[in-house]
Amino acid sequence: MSNQEGSFVTLGQRVLARPLKVRMHYGHPDVFDRVFHITRGGISKASQIINISEDIYAGFNSTLRQGNITHHEYVQVGKGRDVGLNQIAMFEGKVAAGNGEQVLSRDVYRLGQLFDFFRMLSFYVTSVGFYVCTMMTVLTVYAFLYGKAYLALSGIGAQLESRAQITSNAALQSALETQFLFQIGIFTAIPMIMGFILEQGPLKAVVNFVTMQLQLASIFFTFSLGTRTHYFGRTLLHGGAKYRATGRGFVVEHIKFAEIYRLFARSHFVKGLEIVILLLIYMVYGYEDSTVGYILMSFSSWFLAISWLYAPFIFNPSGFEWQKTVEDFGDWTNWLLYKGGVGVKGEESWETWWDEEQSHMQTLRGKFLETLLSLRFLFFQYGVVYRLHAADSSTSLRVYGVSWVVLIAIVLLFKIFTFSQKTSVNFQMFLRLFQGTVFVLLLAALALLIVLTALSFGDIFASLLALIPTGWAILSIAITWKPVVKRLWLWKSIRTIARFYDAAMGMVVFFPIAILSWFPFVSTFQNRLLFNQAFSRGLEISQILSGKPADA
């Protein structure tokens, strides 16, 4: 992150100022011509939402009023920098949301109208265009994976593949075997590499770049790609960017799992798991001839998904220490089950956090667009149910209708098993007996279906892959239209299902961390990766000073 910042404030600023002449105001080191600004509307901005990135709007104002922003080299000095991944993500989220507001602002519109063609392109590429390009990169991955999943589930891919082999159509085969050989997220590091080449020479630049790859820089850049895309896209849909206090602390402390989950659940974990489900569907139903073909096709997508799901834990100090992992799990479950209420903060209760996560949905246009985007999750159910053994190769709509009946039955069973009314002891005993009877009958019905029909164990797992995204689609649409759902007296049920989804998602993310925490060498390797030798010694010394045994 510091290398990226260094390239931006040196090499980047020089090019922006001359020859491109599109340099704006980017923060504290930049100096104002006070008389110029006071006589042209002042330095302060009108809105704390639209003008969240207040620095750059000063540059817009100067340029629109025939001013010119130059770059002057001074002795380079250090500034307090965010060194924890959470702080970096919050900072990048704030900047990305600010860029989303800039896209919607009249200042950028006027600059686009008044610049000459080449200066307009330079301005676009060096401001909002960077974030548009970032979002397009991620959308390309989605389009690629959904397209591959469609070809696999519909059977069109297998038919085209066989036709291409029969007719020896090499062009069609190569089109069907499209691959993402490189993760595009790493291209965001190119300006930094150019800075290294200019300042230190090609050889040192290569050494530095290789060192950074060993320090898992690719995972960091790929994770940042997701941060920028989420906040930029959400601001375009709904507006409402807000300031995020990142802090400038010296971060060498362990961040709890619950805090990481709160920060990244919606921006990274949901999207990462969606990509994992798409990749699993393609692995099961795809038309690749060999394992090597699948690996080549999906390697970068798996890398993207794993980076989004586990980068916060890889870069979390002491993230794989068994004792800390156990404490984190207890803390997360307490937060998940704690009831919300008046004066209860999102850091203390899942219910409060969940309500806060929906606060950005205000406009009717944003709600309609959010609903349209949520409909993509219905694709999984429609595609997978026709590939089940129980469907017996039928293409009738009846199969799809039965899948909805099964989904409704699952929701009713969920309500039965989660129902807990605080009444008399006799009623509680009857409820437990009823729930136990339903559970036994359910197991018996499943066994009979497997024995007497074409239903298989594989079908049960495939049905989960199909129905879980459908449940998330219904949940997302219900949250979007919260006032309507409240009038229908369904909000409490939606909240219960949402808590279950968050619990399940947290367990999926947490389970590999718990497994890796069993092995002491993983934590030792992480300390060597994150910190230099002095820091690693400091962590060991701090364990001794705190009275903990060395192997704790």
C-alpha positions in Angstrom: 0.0 0.0 0.0 2.8 2.4 0.9 4.6 1.6 -2.4 1.4 2.3 -4.3 0.9 5.6 -2.5 4.5 6.5 -3.2 4.1 6.0 -7.0 0.9 8.0 -6.9 2.3 11.1 -5.1 5.6 11.2 -7.1 5.4 9.7 -10.6 1.6 10.0 -10.9 1.4 13.6 -9.8 4.2 14.7 -12.2 2.4 13.2 -15.2 -1.0 14.6 -14.1 0.4 18.1 -13.9 2.6 18.0 -17.0 1.9 17.2 -19.8 -1.7 16.0 -19.1 -2.7 19.2 -17.1 -5.5 17.4 -15.2 -3.9 17.4 -11.7 -6.5 18.1 -9.0 -6.2 18.7 -5.2 -5.5 15.3 -3.5 -5.2 16.0 0.2 -3.1 17.7 2.9 0.2 18.4 1.2 -1.5 20.4 -1.6 -1.4 24.2 -1.1 -4.3 26.6 -1.9 -4.0 30.1 -3.5 -6.2 31.6 -0.8 -7.1 34.8 -2.6 -8.1 33.0 -5.8 -10.5 30.6 -3.9 -12.1 33.1 -1.5 -13.0 35.3 -4.5 -14.5 32.3 -6.4 -16.9 30.7 -4.0 -14.7 29.8 -1.1 -12.8 26.6 -0.1 -15.6 24.9 1.9 -18.1 22.6 0.1 -21.9 22.5 0.3 -22.7 18.8 1.0 -21.1 16.3 3.3 -22.5 13.5 1.1 -21.8 14.6 -2.5 -18.6 16.4 -1.6 -17.3 13.6 0.7 -14.0 13.8 -1.2 -13.8 17.5 -0.5 -10.1 17.9 -1.6 -10.7 17.0 -5.2 -13.7 19.3 -5.5 -11.3 22.2 -4.8 -9.3 21.1 -7.8 -12.6 20.9 -9.9 -13.5 24.5 -8.8 -10.1 25.8 -9.7 -10.0 24.2 -13.1 -13.6 25.2 -13.9 -12.7 28.8 -13.1 -9.8 28.9 -15.5 -7.3 28.1 -12.7 -4.3 25.9 -13.1 -2.9 23.3 -10.7 0.9 22.7 -10.8 3.1 20.2 -9.2 6.3 21.2 -7.3 8.9 18.8 -6.0 9.7 19.1 -2.3 11.8 17.0 0.1 9.8 13.8 0.5 8.5 13.3 4.0 6.5 10.5 5.6 2.9 10.8 6.8 0.9 8.6 9.2 -0.3 5.8 6.9 -3.0 3.1 7.4 -1.0 -0.1 7.9 -3.8 -2.5 8.9 -5.9 -4.1 6.2 -9.2 -3.0 7.9 -8.0 0.7 7.9 -6.8 0.4 4.3 -10.1 -1.1 3.2 -12.1 1.6 5.0 -10.0 4.3 3.4 -10.3 2.8 -0.1 -14.1 2.4 0.6 -14.4 6.1 1.4 -12.4 7.1 -1.7 -14.4 4.7 -4.0 -17.7 6.0 -2.6 -16.5 9.5 -3.1 -15.7 8.7 -6.7 -19.2 7.3 -7.1 -20.6 10.7 -5.9 -18.3 12.5 -8.3 -19.8 10.5 -11.2 -23.2 11.8 -10.1 -22.0 15.4 -9.5 -22.4 18.4 -11.8 -18.7 19.4 -11.4 -17.5 16.3 -13.3 -20.3 16.8 -15.9 -19.2 20.4 -16.5 -15.5 19.4 -16.8 -16.4 16.7 -19.3 -18.4 19.2 -21.3 -15.7 22.0 -21.3 -12.4 20.1 -21.7 -11.1 19.5 -25.1 -11.3 15.8 -26.3 -7.7 14.7 -25.3 -7.7 16.5 -21.9 -11.2 15.1 -21.2 -9.9 11.5 -21.8 -6.8 12.3 -19.6 -9.2 13.6 -16.8 -11.5 10.5 -17.1 -8.6 8.0 -16.9 -7.0 9.7 -13.9 -10.2 10.2 -11.9 -13.6 8.4 -12.2 -12.4 6.2 -15.1 -10.1 4.2 -12.9 -13.0 3.1 -10.7 -15.3 2.5 -13.7 -12.5 0.3 -15.2 -12.1 -1.5 -11.8 -15.9 -2.2 -11.7 -15.9 -3.4 -15.3 -13.1 -5.8 -14.5 -15.1 -7.5 -11.8 -18.3 -7.5 -13.9 -16.4 -9.2 -16.6 -15.5 -12.0 -14.2 -19.2 -12.4 -13.3 -20.3 -12.4 -16.9 -17.7 -15.0 -17.8 -18.7 -17.3 -14.9 -22.4 -16.9 -15.4 -22.0 -17.6 -19.1 -19.9 -20.7 -18.4 -22.5 -21.9 -15.9 -25.3 -21.3 -18.4 -23.5 -23.3 -21.1 -22.9 -26.1 -18.6 -26.4 -26.3 -17.1 -28.3 -25.9 -20.4 -26.2 -28.6 -22.1 -25.4 -26.2 -25.0 -21.7 -26.2 -24.1 -21.4 -30.0 -24.3 -23.3 -30.0 -27.7 -21.1 -27.3 -29.1 -18.0 -29.0 -27.8 -18.9 -32.3 -29.5 -19.9 -30.5 -32.7 -16.5 -28.6 -32.7 -14.6 -31.9 -32.3 -16.6 -33.7 -35.1 -16.1 -30.8 -37.6 -12.6 -30.1 -36.4 -13.6 -26.4 -35.8 -10.6 -25.1 -33.9 -12.0 -21.5 -33.7 -15.2 -22.8 -31.9 -13.1 -25.0 -29.6 -10.8 -22.1 -28.5 -13.9 -19.9 -27.9 -15.5 -22.5 -25.7 -12.2 -23.0 -23.8 -11.8 -19.3 -22.9 -9.5 -18.9 -19.9 -8.5 -16.2 -17.5 -4.9 -17.1 -17.3 -4.0 -14.0 -15.2 -5.8 -12.3 -12.4 -6.6 -8.8 -13.8 -6.4 -7.3 -10.3 -2.6 -7.3 -10.4 -2.6 -4.8 -13.3 -3.5 -2.1 -10.7 0.1 -2.4 -9.6 1.6 -1.3 -13.0 2.1 2.4 -12.0 4.0 1.3 -8.9 6.2 -1.0 -11.0 7.0 1.8 -13.4 7.9 4.0 -10.4 10.4 1.3 -9.2 11.9 1.1 -12.7 12.4 4.9 -12.9 13.8 5.4 -9.4 15.8 2.2 -8.9 16.4 0.6 -12.3 14.9 -2.5 -13.9 16.8 -5.1 -11.9 15.9 -3.7 -8.5 12.3 -3.2 -9.7 12.1 -6.9 -10.6 13.6 -7.9 -7.3 11.1 -5.6 -5.4 8.2 -7.0 -7.4 9.1 -10.6 -6.8 9.6 -9.9 -3.0 6.2 -8.3 -3.0 4.7 -11.4 -4.6 6.3 -13.5 -1.9 4.6 -11.2 0.6 1.3 -12.0 -1.1 0.8 -8.6 -2.7 -1.4 -10.2 -5.4 -3.9 -11.2 -2.7 -3.9 -7.7 -1.3 -4.4 -6.1 -4.8 -7.2 -8.5 -5.6 -8.9 -7.8 -2.3 -8.7 -4.1 -2.9 -10.3 -4.7 -6.3 -13.4 -6.0 -4.5 -13.4 -3.1 -2.0 -13.4 -0.5 -4.7 -16.0 -2.2 -6.8 -18.4 -2.7 -3.9 -18.4 0.9 -2.6 -18.2 2.5 -6.0 -21.1 0.4 -7.3 -23.2 0.8 -4.2 -22.8 4.6 -4.4 -23.8 4.6 -8.1 -27.0 2.6 -7.2 -28.0 4.4 -4.0 -25.9 7.4 -3.4 -25.2 8.3 0.3 -21.4 8.1 0.6 -20.3 8.8 4.2 -17.0 9.6 5.9 -15.3 6.5 7.5 -12.9 7.2 10.3 -9.9 5.0 9.6 -7.5 6.0 12.4 -3.8 6.4 11.9 -2.7 3.9 14.6 0.3 1.6 14.6 -1.6 -1.6 13.9 0.2 -4.7 15.2 -2.8 -6.0 17.1 -5.1 -8.9 16.4 -8.5 -8.0 14.9 -11.4 -10.1 16.1 -13.3 -12.3 13.7 -16.6 -10.5 14.5 -15.1 -7.1 13.5 -13.7 -8.5 10.3 -17.1 -10.1 9.5 -19.0 -6.9 10.1 -16.7 -5.0 7.8 -16.4 -7.4 4.9 -19.5 -9.6 5.0 -21.5 -7.7 2.4 -18.6 -6.3 0.3 -16.5 -9.4 -0.1 -17.8 -12.6 1.6 -21.2 -12.7 -0.1 -19.6 -12.1 -3.5 -16.8 -14.5 -2.9 -19.2 -17.3 -2.0 -21.3 -16.5 -5.0 -18.3 -17.1 -7.2 -17.4 -20.3 -5.3 -21.0 -21.7 -6.0 -20.7 -20.8 -9.7 -17.3 -22.5 -9.9 -18.6 -25.6 -8.1 -21.6 -25.8 -10.5 -19.3 -25.6 -13.5 -17.0 -28.2 -11.9 -19.9 -30.7 -11.5 -21.9 -30.0 -14.7 -19.2 -28.5 -17.0 -18.1 -29.8 -20.3 -14.3 -29.6 -19.8 -12.6 -32.9 -21.0 -9.9 -32.9 -18.3 -9.0 -31.6 -14.9 -6.2 -29.5 -16.4 -8.7 -27.7 -18.6 -10.9 -26.9 -15.6 -7.9 -25.7 -13.6 -6.7 -23.4 -16.4 -10.2 -22.0 -16.9 -11.0 -21.4 -13.2 -7.6 -20.8 -11.5 -7.8 -17.0 -11.5 -11.5 -17.1 -10.5 -10.7 -19.4 -7.5 -7.8 -17.0 -6.7 -10.3 -14.1 -6.7 -12.8 -15.9 -4.5 -10.2 -17.1 -2.0 -8.6 -13.6 -1.8 -12.0 -12.0 -1.1 -12.9 -14.6 1.5 -9.5 -15.0 3.4 -7.3 -12.0 2.7 -8.5 -10.2 6.0 -7.4 -13.3 8.0 -4.1 -13.8 6.2 -3.1 -10.2 6.9 -4.5 -10.2 10.5 -1.7 -10.4 13.1 -1.9 -13.7 15.1 -4.9 -14.7 12.9 -4.1 -18.4 13.1 -3.3 -18.8 16.8 -5.6 -21.4 18.3 -6.4 -19.5 21.6 -7.3 -16.4 19.7 -9.4 -18.4 17.2 -11.4 -20.0 20.1 -11.9 -16.5 21.7 -12.9 -15.0 18.4 -15.5 -17.7 17.8 -17.1 -17.1 21.2 -17.1 -13.4 20.6 -18.7 -13.8 17.2 -21.5 -16.1 18.4 -22.3 -13.7 21.3 -22.5 -10.9 18.8 -24.7 -13.0 16.5 -27.2 -14.0 19.2 -27.4 -10.7 21.1 -30.7 -9.0 20.8 -30.7 -5.4 19.4 -32.5 -2.5 21.1 -32.4 1.2 21.8 -28.9 2.4 22.3 -27.3 -0.9 21.3 -24.5 -0.4 18.8 -23.7 -2.5 15.7 -20.5 -3.7 17.3 -22.5 -5.3 20.1 -25.5 -6.8 18.3 -26.1 -8.5 15.0 -29.6 -7.1 14.7 -28.4 -3.5 15.0 -25.6 -4.1 12.5 -28.1 -5.8 10.1 -30.4 -2.7 10.3 -27.4 -0.4 9.7 -26.3 -2.4 6.6 -29.7 -1.6 4.9 -29.6 2.2 5.7 -28.3 3.1 2.2 -31.4 1.9 0.4 -33.4 5.1 0.2 -34.4 5.9 -3.4 -37.1 4.2 -5.5 -34.7 3.9 -8.4 -32.0 2.3 -6.2 -34.6 -0.2 -4.9 -35.7 -1.2 -8.4 -32.1 -1.7 -9.5 -31.3 -3.7 -6.4 -34.3 -6.0 -7.0 -33.2 -6.6 -10.6 -29.7 -7.5 -9.5 -31.0 -9.9 -6.9 -33.0 -11.8 -9.5 -29.7 -13.3 -10.8 -29.7 -15.7 -7.8 -32.8 -17.4 -9.2 -30.7 -18.7 -12.1 -29.1 -21.4 -9.9 -32.4 -23.1 -9.0 -33.8 -23.0 -12.5 -30.6 -24.5 -14.0 -29.7 -27.1 -11.4 -33.2 -28.8 -10.7 -33.4 -30.0 -14.3 -30.0 -31.7 -13.9 -31.0 -33.8 -10.9 -31.4 -37.6 -11.2 -34.9 -37.2 -9.7 -35.9 -35.0 -12.6 -35.3 -38.0 -15.0 -34.2 -35.7 -17.9 -37.6 -34.0 -17.9 -37.9 -30.4 -19.3 -41.4 -29.8 -17.9 -42.2 -26.7 -15.9 -43.7 -29.1 -13.3 -40.1 -29.9 -12.2 -39.4 -26.2 -11.5 -42.8 -25.9 -9.7 -41.9 -28.9 -7.4 -38.6 -27.2 -6.5 -40.6 -24.2 -5.2 -42.8 -26.5 -3.2 -39.7 -28.1 -1.7 -38.3 -24.6 -0.9 -41.6 -23.6 0.9 -41.5 -26.9 2.8 -37.9 -26.2 3.9 -38.9 -22.6 5.1 -41.9 -24.1 7.1 -39.6 -26.7 8.7 -37.1 -24.0 9.5 -39.9 -22.0 11.3 -40.9 -25.2 13.2 -37.4 -25.9 14.4 -36.6 -22.2 15.3 -40.0 -21.6 17.0 -39.4 -20.9 20.7 -42.3 -19.4 22.6 -41.6 -18.4 26.3 -44.8 -19.9 27.8 -45.6 -22.8 30.2 -43.2 -25.7 30.8 -45.9 -28.1 29.5 -46.1 -26.2 26.2 -42.2 -26.3 25.9 -42.3 -30.1 26.4 -45.0 -30.5 23.8 -43.0 -28.3 21.4 -39.8 -30.2 21.8 -41.6 -33.5 21.3 -43.3 -32.2 18.2 -40.0 -30.9 16.8 -38.3 -34.3 17.5 -41.2 -36.2 15.8 -41.0 -33.9 12.7 -37.2 -34.5 12.6 -37.5 -38.3 12.7 -40.3 -38.2 10.1 -38.2 -36.0 7.8 -35.2 -38.4 8.0 -37.6 -41.4 7.3 -39.1 -39.5 4.3 -35.7 -38.7 2.8 -34.6 -42.4 3.2 -37.8 -43.6 1.5 -37.3 -41.1 -1.4 -33.7 -42.3 -1.9 -34.8 -46.0 -1.9 -38.0 -45.8 -3.9 -37.3 -43.0 -6.4 -34.4 -41.8 -8.6 -33.3 -39.3 -5.9 -29.7 -39.7 -4.8 -27.4 -38.3 -2.1 -25.8 -36.2 -4.8 -29.2 -34.7 -5.7 -29.6 -33.5 -2.0 -26.3 -31.6 -2.2 -27.1 -30.2 -5.6 -30.5 -29.1 -4.3 -28.7 -27.1 -1.6 -26.5 -25.4 -4.3 -29.7 -24.5 -6.1 -32.0 -23.4 -3.2 -29.5 -21.5 -1.0 -29.0 -18.7 -3.7 -32.8 -18.6 -4.2 -33.3 -18.0 -0.4 -30.7 -15.2 -0.6 -32.6 -13.6 -3.6 -35.9 -13.6 -1.6 -34.1 -12.3 1.4 -32.4 -9.5 -0.6 -35.7 -8.4 -2.2 -37.5 -8.5 1.1 -34.9 -6.3 2.7 -35.0 -3.9 -0.3 -38.8 -3.5 0.2 -38.7 -3.4 4.0 -41.8 -1.2 4.5 -44.0 -3.5 2.4 -42.7 -6.7 4.2 -43.4 -5.0 7.6 -47.0 -4.3 6.6 -47.4 -8.0 5.7 -46.2 -9.0 9.2 -43.3 -11.0 7.7 -40.3 -8.9 8.9 -39.6 -11.0 12.0 -39.4 -14.2 9.9 -37.1 -12.4 7.4 -34.8 -11.3 10.2 -34.7 -14.9 11.6 -33.8 -16.3 8.1 -31.2 -13.5 7.6 -29.6 -14.4 11.0 -29.4 -18.0 9.9 -27.8 -17.1 6.6 -25.2 -14.9 8.4 -24.5 -17.7 10.8 -24.0 -20.2 8.0 -21.8 -17.8 6.0 -19.7 -17.1 9.1 -19.2 -20.8 9.7 -18.2 -21.5 6.1 -15.6 -18.7 6.3 -14.5 -19.6 9.9 -14.1 -23.4 9.4 -10.8 -23.4 7.3 -9.3 -20.8 9.8 -10.1 -23.1 12.7 -8.5 -26.1 10.8 -5.3 -24.1 10.0 -5.2 -22.8 13.6 -4.7 -26.5 14.8 -1.2 -26.4 13.2 1.3 -24.2 15.1 3.6 -23.8 12.1 0.8 -21.9 10.2 0.8 -19.1 12.9 4.7 -19.0 12.9 4.8 -18.8 9.1 2.2 -15.9 9.1 4.3 -13.9 11.7 7.4 -14.3 9.5 5.3 -13.2 6.5 3.7 -10.2 8.0 6.5 -8.8 10.1 10.2 -8.7 10.0 12.3 -10.6 12.5 12.2 -7.9 15.2 8.4 -7.8 15.1 8.2 -11.6 15.3 10.5 -11.5 18.4 8.4 -8.7 19.8 5.2 -10.9 19.5 7.0 -13.8 21.3 8.3 -11.5 24.0 4.8 -10.0 24.5 3.4 -13.5 25.1 6.1 -14.1 27.8 5.4 -10.7 29.5 1.7 -11.3 29.6 2.3 -14.5 31.6 1.2 -16.9 28.8 3.2 -20.0 28.0 5.3 -19.9 24.8 3.1 -22.5 23.1 -0.2 -20.8 23.9 
